[in-house]
Structure formats: C-alpha cells, structure tokens
Amino acid sequence: MGYQRISITVPDEIFKEAKDLAAKRRIKLSRFVSDALADKLRKSKEEAFVRRINEIFKDQEVAEEQRLMAGDIAESTTVEELPW
C-alpha cells in the first residue's frame, strides 16, 4: 500500500484531543488520523449498503417474500443450528 501526504486544517481543540489520544495509545498522530478516516469510510459504506437494502425492501412483494422465507427458516431450524 502506498502513502500520500495531505495537509488538513482542524480546530485547535480537535487537534489537541487527537494528539493527546494518539500519545496515550502510543501511536503516531498520522496513524491515528488514518485509522479515523478508515473508520469513517467503512461506516459510510455500511450506511450506503443499509440504504440500498432498505430501498429494496420498500417493495412490498420483496418484503413479503423475505418475511415468508424467514418464517420457513425459523420453523425448520433449531437454535443450536444457527451460525451465531
């Protein structure tokens, strides 16, 4: 994986808190910021995925089909068989 240098402007208080937390975790500030960006990107992708799923389930036909399938699975599966 390559790396890019960026220059960002953040409020003083956010900078201080991020720097202090990075120091407490014994990691470089750049790593702390990279991890925070990665988390934000992951959450954005998850939210987009959930929005797409919710859009699909607005279709009453799809929702009913999934409800029936879930009921069939629930009736034919014991708790011990579930993967979680």
N, C-alpha and C positions, 0 to 999 in steps of 0.2 A: 504494500500500500504506500502510495506517495503522500507527501505532505505539502500544504500550501500555507504560506504566511498571510495573515489578514490583519487588518487594523480595524478595531471597533471602538466605539465610544459608548461608555455606560455611565450611569450616575455614580458619583463617588461612593455612596453607601453600598450599592450593589458590588462595586469593585472591592471595597474593603471586606465585605462579608464573604465574597467568593475567595479572596486571597487568604483570609483567616481560616476558612473551612478547608481549603486546599492544604494549608500548612498543618492543620490538625490531622488531616488524613495522610500527611506526609507524601503528597503528590505535587507535581508542578502545576502551576496555575493553568498552563496551556492544556494539560491533560484534563484538569477539572472542567475547563470550558468545552473541550472536545467531547467529553462524556455528557455534559449537559446538552450540547447540540444534538448528539446522537440520541439521547433520550427524547428530546423534543421531536425530532424527525420520526422516531419509532411511534410515538404517541399520535402524531399527525397521520401516519399511515394507518394505524389501528382505527382512528376515528373515521377516516375515509372509508375503510373497509366496513365498519359498522353502518355508516350512512348508506352504502351500497346495498348491504343486506336488508336494512330497514326499507329501502326503496323497493326491493324485490318483494318483500312481504306485505307491501301495501296492496298488492294484487290479491284479492280475496280468494281466488282459485288456488294460488300457490300457498297461501296461508292455511287454507282448509286441508290441502293435500299434506302439508307438513304436520298439521295437527293430527290427522289420521295416522300418518306414519309413526309419529311419536307415540301415539296410543298403542299401536300394534307392537312396537318395540317394548314399551313398558309392560304390556301384558305377557310377552313371551320371554322376558329377561328377568333373572333374579338379581338382587343387589350384588351378590358375590361375583357375577359375571361382568359387571360393569368395569371398564378400564380404569376408572378413577376411584 
